[in-house]
Amino acid sequence: MTATTLTAPPQTPRKLVGAEAAALLQTFPPRDNREPWFMTAADTDYVLDTLRQSPFRAENESGQLTRMVGARAILAWLQTFPGSTWQANWDASPAAHSSAGWHRTVRDWASTALGRQPTSACLASGTLALICADVIRPSLAWLAASSSNALRPAMAAARDPEGFARLEAQFPADIQSTRHASGALKAVARLLAAFGGRIEDIVVGDLLVLLQETRHDAARGARIAYTALRDLGQFPPDAPATLLRIHARTGQVSPAELVDRYHLRCHPVRDLLVDYLTERQPSLDHKSLITLSTALASNFWSDLERQHDDINSLHLSPEVAAAWKARVNTVTRRQRMPDGRVVETTTPRSSAPAIKTLVRAFYLDISQWALDEPARWGPWAARCPVTEADCSDKKTKQRRKTASDQRTRERLPVLPALIRVADRRFKEARTRLDALHAAPLGAQFTVLGETFTAPKRTSRAGLTGQAYDASGRRRDFEAEEKRAFWGWATIEILRHTGIRIEELLELGHHSIIRYKLPTTGEFVPLLQIAPSKTDQERLLLVTPELADVLSTVVTRVRGENGAIPSIPSYDIHEKSWNDPMPLLYQWNVSGDRRPISSNTVRDALNDVLLATGLTDSAGNPLKFQPHDFRRIFITDAILNGLPPHIAQVIAGHTNINTTMGYNAVYPAQAIEAHRSFIARRRNLRPREEYRAVTSEEWKEFLNHFERRKLALGSCGRAFGTDCIHEHACVRCPVLIVDPHERGRLVEIRDNLNDRITEAEREGWLGEVEGLSVSRDAAEEKIVQLDARQKKKESPVFMGIPSFSQVAVRTSFATNGA
């Protein structure tokens, strides 16, 4: 018997398999069908008798008759092809290579050989019965090309009803009875049809091959099936955590594969570059290794080979070196115009200094290594064609700094408007979705002045996320609410922390911790930032506003058991998988928990910006990048008096000059800062501002929060500032009232009312005015507390937990810490 082929038919192009998928197929191969199995080796009478028995028998006599007529005709037709088993006959027949058109061949043959012509319905029913009875096993390509929806219920009833029921129960509740769950079950049915056995026999390689042969619209079902089977414990511990985008993932590529992408003609130089990259690989992350390979193999040597056919040495003449440096300084881009013309434009290459720096390091490294290993590196040692002056990027940095400062100056004033629009869009999207969920199916409802119609039916237990507007256009309120929420959350977190987008996406539940002050025992919430560009973790103080945002995110992504699910994430820079973590930036897509990508975050920001209608100085729509919030955060902090070396620690910069480079100082403020600097210079050397934080300064920083503790709550004044309201805390707008102290505040208000009554009786009008101001301030704070409590008790409250509920672990200071 020949092996079951996995080659797709010509009309279904085979999907490209990424390097990671190819490596996984080596580790987790699919099941082998080369050995005959019982049913494919059975004789005709036994097969037909099996089809008459349960569970292969049709529910009614008419269906059973149709099934048997088709099965007899197909078995008789298959016997005309060579092979010792039914599977071998099938593989030798035209039917094995195409799921369409072969019925006509069978009908024509039967009309002549059997004297009767079975209908297409008979042949389709007979084929399905033979597949369910495991007589023949079509290839996955054949099954993927078939548009029949009868395979899944037939396989579930005939092959493994308990397994299908167990798998369906494993799906998340919100996708059960949906097309996504149906697609997953259909994928499993295809695997049983192609490889035989039961659901418990499916291996990782089966699903990998299925994804290879599955169209994009059906691949989601295969991924959902894989996740459910993995959660059932069917796969080994080293199986991949997910099959999401496995065709696009390359994994870590070897230095030889990186160099061979550019098809270098000179093999000795090619081998040298591979050897050099291999030597540098242990000290570089994978993204840096890719950048280095591109600079050396593409921008340097491949460019030289295009200009000089016979070049084979690193010894470059001054003319050749000068011409290469001139070419690398510019980049040519081709653009097709509407009239069909292709226009080439040449612009300065911003990365030219970095490329020349890498080439210079390549030459100098080889020269240095030649002293230690002359036999290996000595033949390639040559005079470096790139001087230190060629690598100067001073002008590039100046232009980049100027453009960055201008972006910050344009965006800092409009940040409040962006915040308001993001908050409004999220609340409106939430209101629309709640109104849709409250409306009966098929009914009209009005929300925010717009009229919509709910769909007449849904497969999600009466819960739908889509509606139709007055013009009949379908709106996905659920998707709109998701994007609005993550746009709002991203803006709030970035503006309060100034973290990088990579650090934002790596925030987990364990990133929220609390620090216990050693003197008072008060807990201070902190946000632990995992290093992205540097190897140093850092802690950020969580403000009340940031705590509200984080708690809302935590509440949203919690699972049914109250815990945040731990999911794997893919490091696009290292081309590797991270261990499962309870990431805050995750969402549920068709029952599959996956991390939110950076592109999704940027799209959510663009949606908010589009709604604001903001424009830049040229009148074009204003664009925000996640990194703009980081520049705004640092600029705003320094302009408001935060010492630069403290800002450096908060931002996670290793160099103070990097922090000052982010600071977009305005001209008027620069003058004031310079005058202040001259005054301080008389008593303090300038470098004292650019030093590490001392233990005394850190203790003073912590003591500041201890001094903010008041009878009614805590003071929200900035660090390093004294009270400017002469400790009139009831009147002060920065007083953060503790909800537990509401009774004390009511007592103060009542006492003020009594004193006002006494002052009015005695005619102390000046006293009446002053006491009235304090009484009104107390009333306002009571109203704010009541409104906050009412929001928590309202039906739309999202269950924002307190700090003690949000924090997942506590850090206690020890003596001497």
N, C-alpha and C positions, 0 to 999 in steps of 0.2 A: 504494500500500500504506500502511496506517495504521501509526503507530509502536507498538512493543510497550509495552503499558501496564504500569506498576509499581504499580498500585493493588491492594491486597489485597482478597480477597473479604469480604463483610459479616461472615462468622462469625469472621474473623481481624482484630481491631482493629489498626490501624496504630500502630506504636510511635512515641512522641514523639521527635523529633530535637533534641538539645541545640544550643546556639548554636555550639559548636565543630564538631560534625558538619556543621551547615549551612554553616559557613565552609569546611570541607574539601571539601564537595561542589561549592562554587563553584570551588575551586582544582583539584580532581581530579574532573572530571565522569566519569560512566560512559560506556561506549561507546554509540554511536548506532546504532539498528537501523532507521532510517527508510528507508534506501536498500535496494532489493531485492538479494538475493544469489542465487547461481546455482541452488541446489537448490530454493529456494522459488518460483522462476519456471519450473522444469522441468515438462514435461507428465506426464500420468499414467503413460504407458508407461515413460518414462525413470525415474521414481521407483520404480515397481514392479520394473523390471529392476535398479536399484541395490540394492534390498533383497534381491535374490536372490544378490548377489555378496558376497564376503568384504570387509570384516569384519562386514557387517550380517547375513549369513546365520546362522541358528540352527545349533546344534551337531548337532541331529538333525532328521530329516524331519518328525516330528510337531510339533516346536516351530516349524519353518519354515512348515508348513501353517497352524498357528494364527496365526502372525505375518502371513502374507500375506492370510488371510481378514479379519483385523481391519483391516489397512492399506487394502485395497480398499474396505471398507465406510466407513471414516472419510473417505477421499478422495472417494468418491461423495457422502457426506453434506455435506462441506465445499463441494462445487461448487454446492450449492443456496443458498449465501449470496453476497452481492455481493463483488466483489474481483477484481483481476487477478493475484494471487499466492495461493499456499496460505496464507501468513501473513495476508494481508488477509481471506481467507475465514475463517480461524481466529478472528481478532479480532472478526469480525462474528457469530460463532456463540455459542451459549450456553456452549460448553465453555470459552471464554477467561475467563469470569468466575467459574468454580467448578470445582475439581478433583474434585468428587463430584456424582453425580446425572445427569451428562450422558450416561452410557452408556445409561441407559434411553431417553433421547430418541433416540439413534442406533438402538437396537434396534427401537423402535417404528417409526421411519421406514423402516428396512431391511425390516421385515416386510411393509410395504405396497409400497414402491418396488422392492425387489429380490426379493421373494417368499421370502426366508429371513431368519432372525433370528440374527445372530452372538451368541456368548456374551460375557459380561463379560471372560472370560479372553482371548478373541480381540481384543477392543477394547483391553484394557490392553496386550497384547503389540504390537499394531499401533501404538498411540500411542507406546510406547517406541521402536519402530523408526523412526518418522517423526521423533522428537526426535533420536535418535542420528544419523540421516542429514541433519540440519539442514534438514528440509523445513519444520517449524514450530518456533517458539521461544516456548514459554509464558512468561508473566511470572514473576518471582521470587516474587510472592505466590502464584501458582498452584502453583509447585513447592514452596514452603515449606509450603503447606497439604496437599500430597500426602504420604501415609504410606508410599509404596512404597519398598522398600529395593533395588529392582533397578536404579535409575538409575545409581548409582556404578559397579558392575562393568560395566554395559553401555556407559557412556560411556568408561570406561577401556579397554575392549577395542576399541571401534569408532572413537573419536575421536582419542585421543592416548595410546597405551600407554606410549611412552617418557617423556612428560611426567609421567604419574602415577607411574611407577617412580622418576623423578628426584625428584619431590616427596616421595614416601614415604620415600626414603632420607635426605631432609633432616630428617625428624622426629627428635627426641632418642630415643636407644635405649630409654629407660625408658617411652615411650608408644607405640612401634611395636607393631602388632598389638593395640592396645587400642581401646576405643570412642571415645577422644578422637581418635586418628589416623583412625579410620573416619569420625567426624563431620567432620573437616577435609576428607577426600577427598570426602565427600558434598557439602560446601559448594562445592568446586571443580567438581564435576559439575553442580551447579545453575547455576553461572555459565556454564559452557560451553553448557548447554542453553538458557539465557535470552539469551546474547549471541553464541553461536557461537564459532568459532575454536578455538585450542588453548590449553593452559595458559600458554604463553609470551605469549599475547595479552591476558591478564587485566591490568587496570589497577586502580589504587587505588580509583577511583570505583565499580567493579563491586562490590568488597567492602563499601564504605560503604552502597550501596543494598541489598546482601544483608543486612547487619545491620539495616537499617531494616525489612525485611520478615520477619525471622527471629524465631521464638519464643525466649524466654530460654534454654531448655534446649539449643537448637541454636546459639546465638550463640558458644559456646566453640569449636566447630569452625571457624567463620569466622575467629575471632581466631587460632587456631593456624595455619590456612592462610595468613593474612596474614603472620604472623611467619616462616613457612617461605619464602614467596615473597620477602619482603623480604631474608632472609638469602641467598637465591639471587642477589640483585642485580637483581631484576626491576623494582623500583620506583625512582623518582628519589631523589636524596639528600635532598630536602626533604620526602619523604613522612613521615607521622607514625610515630613509633617503635613505637607499639602502638595497637590499637583497644580496649584494655581500658576498660570503663565509658564508652564514648564517648557513649552516650545520656544519661548523667547529667552530663557535663562541659559547662559553659557557656562556659569560656574567659573572657577579660577582656571585661567588658561596658562599653559606652560610657556616659558620664554621662547622655545622653538616655534610654537604655534603663533605667538605674537609677531615674531619676525617674519614668518612665512606668509603672513597676510599680504605682504607687499611684493612677493615674488622677485626677490633680488637675484640678479644674474650672476654676480660674483660669489661663488660658493665659499671661498675662504673668508671673505668679509662677512658673509652671512653667518658662518660658524663662529667667527670672532664676536659678533654682536650677541649671538645666543650665549656664548661663554661669558661675556661681560654681564649680561642681564642675569644669568644664573648666579654669578658672583655677588651681584648687588641685591638679589631677591630677598635674602634673609633680613636685610635692614630696611626694606621698603614695604609699605602696604600695597595691596594689589592695584589700586587706582594709580598710585605713583609709578608702579612698574609698567602699567599700560602707557602712561604719559611718556615715560622714558623710552619705551620701545617705539612709540610713534615719532618722537623727536629724532632718534638715531636712525631708525630704519626707513621712515617715510620722508620726513622733512630734510634729512641730511643725505643719507647714502642713496636712496631711491632717486632723489632729485639730481644727484651727481651722475647717476647712471643714465638718466634721460638726456643729459647734456653731453656726456662723454661715453661712447660705446665701449671703449677698451679700458676703462679705469679699473684698477685692481689693487690699489695701494692707498694707505692713509696719508702718504706724503703728497700734499697738495702744493702746487705752485702758487705763488702770490696772486697770479691772475685768476686761477681757478677758485681760490679761496675768496677773493674779493667779489667775483661774480656770484658765487653761492650766497654770500652774505647780503648782496643786493637783492637777490631773488627772495630770500627768506624774510626780508623786511616788508614785503608786500604779499597780498593774497588776491588772486583773480577769481571772481565769481561770475557765473553765467546765469543769465535770467532770460526766460522766453517771454517775449512781449505779446500783447493780444493779437497783433497782426502776424504772428508766427516767427518773427525775427528773433535771433538769439543775440543778446547784447552782453558783452563782457565789460565788467567794471573792475578796476584795480584800486584797492584801498590799502592803507598801512595795516600791517599785521600787529595786533596788540601783544601777541604772545612771542614776538620775535626775540626780545631780550632773554626770555626764559628758555627758548629753544637753543640759542647760542650758548647760554650758560650750561645747559646739559651737554652740548657737544664739547665745550671746553673741559668740563669735568671728565668726560669720556677720555679725552687725550691725556689729561694730567693723571688720571687714575692708572692708565696703562703704563705711562712713564714711571710712576711710582712703584707699581707692582712688578715692573721689569727688574727692579733692583733686588727684589726678594725671590722672584721666579723668572730668571732670564730665559730659560728654555721655553717657557710657556708664553710669556708676554713680550720678551725682548724683540722678536722679529717684527712686532707691530708698533713698537715705540717710535713716535714721530714728533716733529715740531708742531705745536698746537697752532692751527690757523686762526684761532679766535683769541683776541687779546682781552684783557680785563676791561678796557674801555669799550669794546664792542658789546659787552654785557650790561653796560650801564642802562638802568631803567628809570633814571631820575625824572626825565621828562614824562615818561609814561605814568609814573606814580603821581606826578604833579597834576597831570590832566585828569587822572582817575580821582584824585582827591578833590579837585575843583568840581567835577561833575557830581561826585557824591555829596559834597556840601550843598550844592545847588538843589539836589533832590531833597535833602533834609530840610532846607529852608522853605521849599515849596510845600512840603507835606506836613511839617510840624503845626502850622496854623490851622490846617483843615482836619486835623485828627479828631477834634470834638465832633465835627459834622459826620465823619465816618463812623464814629462810635454810636451816635444817635441813630443813623440809618441802619446799622447792623442790628441794634437792639429792636428797632421798629419792625424790620423785616422778619426777624425771628418770632416776635410776638404775633405778627399778622399771619405768618405761615402756621404757627401753632393753633391760632384761632380757627383758620380755615380747616385744618385737619380735624380738630375737635368737632366742628360743626358737621363735617362730612361723616364722622363716626356716629354722631348723634342722629343723623337723618336716616329714615327707613330706606331700604333699597328701592330704587326707581322713583323716589320722591324728589321734588324740587325744594331747595333751601336757599336762603339768602344770608350772606355773611359779608360784613364790611362793605355793604352797598352793592354787592354783586350777587347775581342769581346763578345757581348751578343745579345740575341734575345728577343725582347719584346713579350709579349703574344698576341695572335690574337684577343682576346676579353676581355672585362672587364665590370663589372656591376657598376663601379664607375664613370660614366659620362666621359669615355675616360681616366681616371687617374688611373694608376696602380702602385703598389709598388714592383712588382716581375718581374724577368726576368730569362732567361735561359743562362747558360754559354756555352762555346764551346763543353763541354762534355754532354750537355743536363740536367745538374743538375740545379734545381731551386734555385735561390737566392732571398731572401727577402730584397731588398735594403732599404725599408722603416723601417723595424725592425732593420737593421744594423745601419741606420742613427740615430734612436732613442737611441739605446744603446751607440753608439759612442758619441752622444751629451751629454747624461747624465753622461757618464764616464768622459768626459772632464770637464763639469760643476762642477761635484763633486770634482774632484782633485783641480780645481782652487779655489773653495769656501773654501774647507777645508784647503788648504795650506795658504790662505790669512787671515783666521779667527781663526783656531784652535778650532772650535766648535765641540761639540759631534754630532754623527749621529742622535740622537733623536732631537737635536736642529736644525740640518740641515733640517730634514723632516718637522719640524714645522714652517720653515720660510714662512712668508706670505707677500703679497704685502704691508700690513700695517707695516711690520718689517722695511721697508726702509723709514727712516725719515731724516730730515735735521735740523741742529742746527744753529741758527743765532747768530753770534758773537756780543756781546753787544757793542763793540767799533767801529768796522768797518762796521757792517751790512752784512758781508760776510757769505754765507751759507756753512756749513761744512756737507757733507753727513754722516749719521750714520746708523748703522745696529743694530736694537733692537733684542736682543736674549731672547726668552722666556725661563724661567727656566725649566730644565728637572730633574736634580738630586737635585738642591737646590731650594729655594723659592725666590731667588733674581734675578730680571731681570738685564741685563747689556747692555751697548751700546758699539759698536765697531766702530772705524773710518773706513770709506770706502775709500780705496785707488783707484786711477784711474783704475788700472788693475781690481780690484774687481768690480768696478762700471760697467766696460764693460761686465763682466761676468753676473752680476745681470740683467743688462738691456737686454742682449741677452735672458736670461731665461724669463724675463717679456714679451718680444716681442713674444716669442715662445708659451707661454701658454695663451696669450690673446684670448678672445672669439671674435666672429664676431662683437660684439658691442664695442670692444676696451677695455673692462674690463676683469679682471681675474675672472673666475667663482668661486663662493664660493661652496666648496664641503665639506661634512663631512669626518672625519677621525676617525679611530678606534684606541683607546689607548690599545695596546696589554698588557700593564702592569696593567692598572686599569680595563681592560675588559669592557670598556664603550665607548660610542660614544662622540666625541667632537662636538661642534657646528660647522656648516658650516663656513669655512674660505677661503679666497683667497690664498690658498697654492701655493707656487712657484713650489714645486715638485709634479706636477700632470700631467697626460696625458690622452689622449682620447683612450679608448679601445672599439672598435666596437660601437662608439657613446656614450659610458658611461664614463663620467669624473670620474676618481678615483685617489686617492693619490698613489704615487710611494712608494713601500715598501722598507724596509731596505735590503731585500734579492736581490731585483732588483739592488739596488745601489752597493752591493757587487759583484754581477755578472758583472756589467759594469766595475768595477775596475779590476776584474780578466781578462776580455777581453783585457784591456789595458796592463796589466802586461804580458799576454801571448804574445802580439805583441812585447813587448820590448826584450824578450829573456834574461832578467836579472836573475842572479843566486845568491844564498847566498854563505857564506864561505864554505859550504859543497858541493857546486855544484848543489844543488837542485833549482828548479825554485823559485825565490823570490816572496813572498806573502806580500801584503799590506792589512792591515785592516783600516777601516776609522779612528780608534783611533790612528793609527800610525802618521797620519798627525797632530794630536793634540800634540803628544809628540815632533814631529819635530818642530812644530811652537814654542812651549815654549822653547825648547832647543836652537833653532836658535836665538830667541829673547834675551834670557839671555846671550848667548855667544857674541852677538853683542852689549852688554852694557845696555840692558834694566834692570832697577832695579827690583829685585825679587818681591817687593810688588806691583809694577805697573803690572808686569806679572800676579800676583795673581788676580788683579781686572779684567784684560782682559780675563783670563781663566775662571773666575767665581768660583774660589776655596774659600771655607770658611776657609781653614787652609793653612798658608804659607808653611808648611812642605809638603803638597800635591803638591804644585807647584814645590818645589825643588826636589821632588821625580820624577817628569817628566823630570827634567833637566839632560840629559845624558852628563856630562862634560867629555871631553877628558883629558887624563893624563897630557899632556903638558900644556893645558889651566888651569887645576886644580892647577898646580905648580905656574903659573903666577898669578892666582886668589888668591892663598894663600899668595904670596909675597905682593900683593896689599893690602890684608886684614891686614897684619901685619903693613904696613905703615899707613893705615887708623886708626888702633887701637890706635895710639898715640894721635890722635886728636878727634876721634869719637867713641862712644861706638857701639859695633856691632849691638845691637838691634834696632838702629835707622833705619837700612835698612828694618826691619820687622815690620813696623807700617802702620797704615791707611794713605791714601793720604790726605794731608792737603789742605785746601782751597787755600793757597798760591801756593802750587805745582800744583794744578789743574789750577789756573789762569796762572801760568807760562807755563803750557802745552798748553793752548789756545792761549796765546800771541805768542807762537812759530809760529803758523800758520799765525798770523797777520804779523809777520816779514818776512814771505816768499813771500809776495805779491810784485811783480816786475812790471816794465813797460811792459815787454813782456809776462807776465804770472805769474807763481809762481815757487818758488824754491822747489825742491824735496828732499832736504837734510834731514837726520834723525833727530829725536827729540833730543835736548840737544847737538847738534854739531854746531860748527861755520863753516863759509864758508872757505873751504880749497883751493879755487881757486882765492882768493884775489878779489872777486866780479867781475871776468871777466865772466859775465853771458852769453854773446853771445857764448863764447867758451865752457861753462860748460855743460857736458852731462846730468846733473840732472835738467836743466832748462826745465820746462813744459810750452811750448809756448801756449798762448791763441789763438785760430783760429781767433778771432776778431782783434788781433794785427798783422796780417800778413802784412798789409800795413806799419806798423812801422818797421817791420823786413826787408822788401824790401827797405825801405828808408835807413836803416842802411847799408845794403849790397851795395846799390848804392853809398853811401857816402864813404864806404871803397874802392870801385873801383876807385873813384876820387882821394882819398888820395894815393892809390897805383900808379896811373898814375903820380901824382905829384912827389912821391918819386923816381920813376924810372927816371923821367926827371931830377931831381936834383942829382941823383946818391946816394941816401940814401939807400943802399942795406940792411942794418940792419932793417931799418923801413919797407922796402918792405917785408921782411920775416915775421916780426911780424904781419903786416896788412893782409898778405895773409892767415895766420892761422885763423885770425878772420873772414875774408871774406869766407873761405871754411866752417867754422862752421855755419855761417849764411846761406850759400847756402844749406847745409845739412838739417838745420831745415826747410827751405822753402820747400824743396823736401818732407820732412816728412809730413808737413801740407797738401801739394797738394795731396800726396798719400792717406792720410786719407780722404780728401774731395772726391777724385775720388772713393774711396771704398764706401762712402755713396751714391754716385750717380750711382753706378754700378747696373746692374739688380739683382745681387745676394746679395745685401745688405739687411740685415735682419731688418732694421729699428730700430737700437739701439737708444733709446731716450737719451736726455741729462739728467743731474742730476735733473733739475727742472721738467722734464717729468716723471722720474722714481719715485721721492719722492711722497708719497701720502698724507703726512701731514707735517706741519712745526712746529717746537718747538721754540718759541721765549723766549729768556731769559728776565727775569724781574729784576728790581732793587732788589738787595739783594739776588738773586737766587744763 
